[in-house]
């Protein structure tokens, strides 16, 4: 009978310790756990004292052409780029395309001066 009492007594003690350990997050029961690795932050090396350079060479701008094409089909381009209602643009194209074709030789000559 003594043996039974001492066994149940120890079971109660162990159950109480386990209950306290779970309630306090494991602080009451010492457990052999590996210490967490401490992260050490090193300071970045000093930058070299050279001038910053772009990673890629920029694309050079296209050279300006000596011949201008802004006069070719200028009326038709103006109607196409306008904010008119598309229902109004269609009849205007019927008028501007033949007009631009008639003025095409003058536009070609104007390209040298534009």
Buried (B, 14 or more C-beta within 10 A) or exposed (E): EEEEEEEEEEEEEEEEEEEEBEEEEEEBEEEEEEEEEEEEEEEEEEEEEEEEEEEEEEEEEEEEEEEBEEBBBBBBBEBEEEEEEEEEBEEBEEEBBEEBEEBEEEBEEBBEEE
